[in-house]
Amino acid sequence: MKNLKSIFIFAFALFFMFGCKQKPSIGLLMDSLQTERWEKDMNLIEENIKKLGGTCTVAIANSDAEKQLEQAKEMIANGVEVLIVVAVDSKKACDIVTYAHQNYVPVISYDRLIKNCMLDYYIATDNIEIGELQANYLSRIKPQGKYGIVGGSMIDNNAHLLYLGQMNILQPLVEKGDIEIVFSQYSDSWSLHEGYKITNNYLNKDGAQLDAVIAGNDVLAAGVISALKEHHMEGKVLVAGQDAEMQAIRNIVAGNQTITISKPIESMAFAAANAAIKIAHGKAPSDMNLTINNGKHLGPTILLPAQVVHRENIKMTVVSEGSIEDWGSK
């Protein structure tokens, strides 16, 4: 009787161990939370992973590529099954992918493509299209004039994709002689200071004239606007940004920024969480309907479309954030 009881207890323990599988463990590596949009991405990814039955561990590298690699190693040592990475440096993050693969952990590159490695999956907005949207909107308003370009961080692949998109639209106009690009510079970081510095350096030149500026994101655009204010040019120069940040919406309402670009962050965050949970369960995400070349191989990809936000469509495009009056009062 004792033997039967022991066998029953042992069998029950095995059933409990294997029948009650632990929740999938997902690691989320963020670059920084310097801009409000990244905090939104982080929170949405975490929420979706939990809703889909997983657990999420988050680490923020504060724009330190070496720190991000160490955070990845720590997460893997603690048993995460999948990594979602917002890369600090699109090239150095290759070391994260290599280390993860050595430990049988797949990697999803989120919004910023990790270059020159055997990346597993990529989920983002089409950044070339975003650059085209920015340049197309401004050049339709101002088909002739002097343009400046304030690019994003040199170590972020998105900055280069945005520039490709912008020049797809502007280059034919430059060749016709309709548009002159009076300055074009990548930033050291996606910061207000960089937007201000690059624009102000140009405006301080004798005889500087400026009709439009395309900025890599809304924080850079805010820096551009600060420089324009110093020279009493705010509202007179067209300014494009991206990310639909609160400050950008206020600037659009005030007439100091022309447009921003709204990324479908809710859809991106769900796609990343959903893919991570599926991968953790040993299933390939079924909605990866594109491939992107990251310099080493073609990786399964989801690219989502973006949308222009301007003064006339704010209520429709950022309605979930409140009315124009709400934005203006925050």
N, C-alpha and C positions, 0 to 999 in steps of 0.2 A: 504493500500500500504506500509506503514511504517513497519507493522508487517511482511509482506512478505519479505521486504528488510532485516529486522533483522534476520529472519529465514535463509535467503540465506547466510548472512554473517557468522552466527553461524555454518551452515553446511559446508561452505568453510573452516572455521577455524578448525573444526573437521577433515576434509579431509586432511588439511595441516599437522595437528599434527600426525595423525595416518597413513596417506598415505606416508609421507616423514619420515620414520623411521630413527633415528640417526644411524650413523655408529657404528658397534660393537666396544666396548672399551676393549682393551686387555692390561694387565699389564705384564711387563717383569722384573723379579727380577734377577739381575746378582750377582755373588759372587764378582769378581773383574776383572779388566782388566790388571792384572800384566803380562799376556802373550798375545802375538799378536793374537793367535787363538780366544780368547774370544771376542776381539773387532770385529773380523770378524763374529763370530756367532751373536753377538748383532746387527750389522749393517744389516746382511742378514735377520734376523727375522723381524726387523723393516720394511725393504723394502718390504718383502713379505706380511706382514700384511696390509700395505698401498695399495699394488697392488691388494690385495683381497678385498679391500673395507672397511678396519677397521682403527682404530686409535691405536697407541701404546704408552704407558707410560713406561719409563724405570727408574729403580733405581739401583744403584750400592752400595753394602754393604761394600766393601773393607774388605772382610773376617771377618766381624763382624756378628755373628748369631743373636744376639739380635737386632741389627740395621736392619737386613733383615726382622725380624718379624714386627718391627715397620713400615717399608716401606710397607709391605703387608697390614697392617691395614689401613695405610693412603690411599693406592690405592683403597682398598675396600670401604672406606668412600667416596671416590671421584667417585665411580660408575663403576669401572672396572667389566666386566662380566666374564672374565676368567683370571687366572693367569698362566704364564709360569715361572717356577722357576729353576734357576741354584743354587742349595742349597749350602750354606756355610758349613753347617754341616748336614750330611745325617740323623741324628737322631733328632736334635733340630728342623729341618725344619718340623717335624711332627706337631709342634705347628702352623705353617703357614697353613697347610692343615686343621687342626681342626678348626681354626678361620675362614678360608674361607668357610668351609661347614656350619658353624653356620650362615653365611651370604649368603648362597646359591650361592657361587662362586666355580666352578670347578677348579681343579689344574692339570696342565701338568708338570710333572717332566722332565726336559730337561738335558740329558746326564749324570746326577748324580741321582741315584735312592734315593728317600726319603723313609726312612725305617719306619716300624711299625705303619702304619696309613692306613686309607681307601683312598689311593691315587687314583685319577680318571684315569690318563693316564701317560704313560712313553714312551719317545722317546729318543733313544740313539744309539750308536754303540755298538756292542757286545764286551765288554771289556775283557771277558774271552778269546775270540778268539784273541784279540790284544796281550794279554800276551803270548798266544801260538805261534803267529806269531813271536814275538820277540825272544823267547827262541828257537824255531825251527830253525830260520835262523842262529843264532849264533852257536847253537850246531851242525849244519851241517858243518859249517866251522871249528869249534873247538870241536870235539866230546869228547876230553879228555882235562882236565885242571882245573884251579882254577877260579871259578866264584864268582862275587859279585852281590848283588841285592840291588838297591837303590829304595825303594818303595815310593809311593806318600803319601799324607797327611793321617794320621790316621783317621781323621774325615770325609774323603771322601770315600764313598762306592766303588768307582771305583778303588782305590788303592788295596783294598782287592780282587776285581774281577781280576785285572791284575795279582796279585800274584798267585791266583788259576790257572790261565791260564799258567803262567810261570812254576809253579811246576808240572802241568800236563805233561809237556815235560821233565823237568829236573829230577824229582824224580826217574824215572826208571834208568836214567844214574847215579844218585847218588848211588842208590842201587847196581848197577853193579860195582861201584868203579871207573867209568870213569871220573866223574865230582865231584869235591869237592866245596861246597859253603862255601867260606871263610868268607864272611860277608853277612848279610841280615837284613836290617833295614828299617822300615817306617820312613818317614820324618815328621817334625813338620809342614811343608808347602811345596807347590810345587815351591821351590825356588832354584836358582843357589847356594846360600850359603849352603843349606842343602845337595845338591849333592856333593859339594866340601868337606864339613865337614865330611860326612860319609865315603867318599872314602879316604880322606887324613888321617883320624884317623887309617884306616887299613894300609895304605902304610907307615905310620910312625913306624909301629911295626918292630922289628928285623926280618930279613929274609922273609919279606912279598913278596909273589909272586902273580901275577894276570894275567889271560889270557883274561877275558871277564867280562863286567859289563852290566847288564840290568837295565835301569833307567825307572822310571814311566812315565816321559815325557821328552821333549827336553830341557827344562830349567834345570831340574835335570841333564840331560846328559851333558849339557854345564859345570855344576859344576864339574862333574866327570872328564871331559877333562881338566879343570883347574888344578885339583889335579894331574892328570897324567903328565901334562906339568911340574909341579914343580919337579916331580921325573924323568923327561926325559923319560917318557913312552908313550907319545902321539903317536898315529899311530901304536903302538906295541900291544895295548890291544883293543880287539873288544868292541864296545860300541853301544848299542841299545837305542833308545828313542821313542817318539811318538808325533804326532801333525804336522809334516812336517813344522816346523817353519823355517823362513829364515836363522837364525843362524845355525840350524841343517843342512840345505842344504849346506851352506858354509862349515861346518865341514865335511860333507860327501865328497864334492869335494876336500877338502884339505887332505882327508885320515885320519882324526882324529875321525870320527864317521862312524860306519859301515852301520847302517840303521836307518830310522825313520819309523813311521807308519802314513799314511795319512788317516784321517777320512773324510767321505763324508759330509763335513759341509754344503755345498749348499743343499744337499738332506735333511739333518736333519733339517736345518732352515726352508725349505719350508714345511716339514711335520708338524713341530710345529705350524707354522703360519696357515696352512691350517686346522689343527685340531682345533685350537683356534677359528677361524672364524666359522667353522661348529658348534662347541659347542655353541657359542654365538647365533647362529640362531636356536638352539634347535635340532640340528641333531647330531647323533653319528658318529664319524669318521669311515669311512668304511674300511680303510686300516690298522686297528689295528688287525693284524692277529696272534699275540702271546699273551700269558699272562706271567707275571713275579711275583713271590712271593716276596713281600717286607718285609716279616716277620709277616704280619697280614692278608693279603689277596692277591688273584691273580688279578693283574690289567692289563687291555688292554695295549698292548705294540707294538711299532715298534722298531726292532733292525736292523740296517743297517751294511753291511760288510765294513771292512777296507782293506787297501792295503799296502804292504811293499814297501818302497822307498829306493833304493840303488843307487850306483854310475852309474850303467849301464842303469837304467830305469828312471832317473830323468826327461829327456825331455818328456817322455810319461806320467809320473804321475803328474808332476807339470808344464805341458806345459802352462797352463793359467797364470802362474807367470813369464814366460820367460825362456830363455835358460840357460844352465849351466854357460855360460859366464856372463849372466845378474845377476844370483844369486851371482856369485863370486865377482862381482864388487859393490854390494849394501852394 
